[in-house]
């Protein structure tokens, strides 16, 4: 079979989107940065897109207003070839969220949500994140073994965001199931995911309705209350906002905890240094360390879809109107033109303007919550399970095959637990 991708592939270019690539995409990205920094490829879904791999180009593209987030600008959208975006969002009428819209709508919605989802609200939530973290570790501590993805990294952000939104505890396991469906099948069949998204949509609509009648201190009530020059979110906008907070804040955080823990286990010198610092009550290495883990093996491998609204050039490469552009954050964050020894994990790295949270107007809205969850999760794991180690050969670990996110399917570990 003659795959279109091959037409554009140099004989020395390592293949993209194979299983081997999923395990370690960094050599292929290094090749692209050097030989084809803005590279047109055919994705496994059949959609043609440009991959932007150098740091300088990536940073510029992320802030370029000529690149739209709205899929109506995709030239293929008109004749329906290939799927872009989050499965199920279209049929569930959840398209009008921050990652699909441009100014001025984006500016308005982001300003409104920023009034409810403030760094202060996140900081007030710190004791609850600690409690959730300890509770999850209690669940497997005595056993001496665990799958850190399923038992720890996966449930933590779901319960955290559900609590923040104001989803009552008795309903949170439904979210766990829907989210499980989304993460398991993100790169595969879309039917089941679309059904989960629809159920979530129905639930959120009801919850918004209830919170309108009986507002509380939660984020959904805050979203309903938030107003800007007398303007409020419509119910549909509030539902899409709650959905994107869940969607953007869930698998990303799973992968920060998963990829981060795995990187520490593979770099024992760095991990010991961090454990020593934490034992001495010094949290500064934890703070720079989380940023370094985001740079070194971040949760978001490719930024979300962008579409050229007119012909333009990136890194000297001509891009036609309507072409999709995917900024490869994982490639940019290992660019030796920007980072010294980019393939080395250095938790104390301070010159670290990584793109793991994006850049420009779509810069991650949830970064303060992600940092809180990441710091709490890793510090508590290292404190309570000090001799944490992998219980399988690293070669046996499998990565999820999705396009946008980078994360492990499982992370089997063993340890001797210390009391709380
Ligand atoms: C370690 C965890 C996280 C990482 C690495 C991450 C990364 C990112 C990135 C790269 C973007 C920009 C995407 C683009 O421009 O294409 C983004 C946007 C966003 N993130 Fe995060 N994120 C994380 C956690 C969270 C959390 C916990 C939340 C909320 C609960 C969240 C909510 C959002 C939202 C709403 C946007 C869209 C902002 C906009 O379009 O204006 N994220 N995130």
Boltz pocket constraint, residues with backbone or C-beta under 6 A from the ligand:
constraints:
  - pocket:
      binder: B
      contacts: [[A, 62], [A, 98], [A, 99], [A, 110], [A, 161], [A, 244], [A, 245], [A, 246], [A, 248], [A, 249], [A, 250], [A, 252], [A, 253], [A, 256], [A, 294], [A, 298], [A, 299], [A, 300], [A, 302], [A, 303], [A, 304], [A, 305], [A, 355], [A, 356], [A, 357], [A, 358], [A, 359], [A, 361], [A, 362], [A, 363], [A, 364], [A, 365], [A, 366], [A, 367], [A, 369], [A, 370], [A, 371], [A, 374]]
      max_distance: 6.0
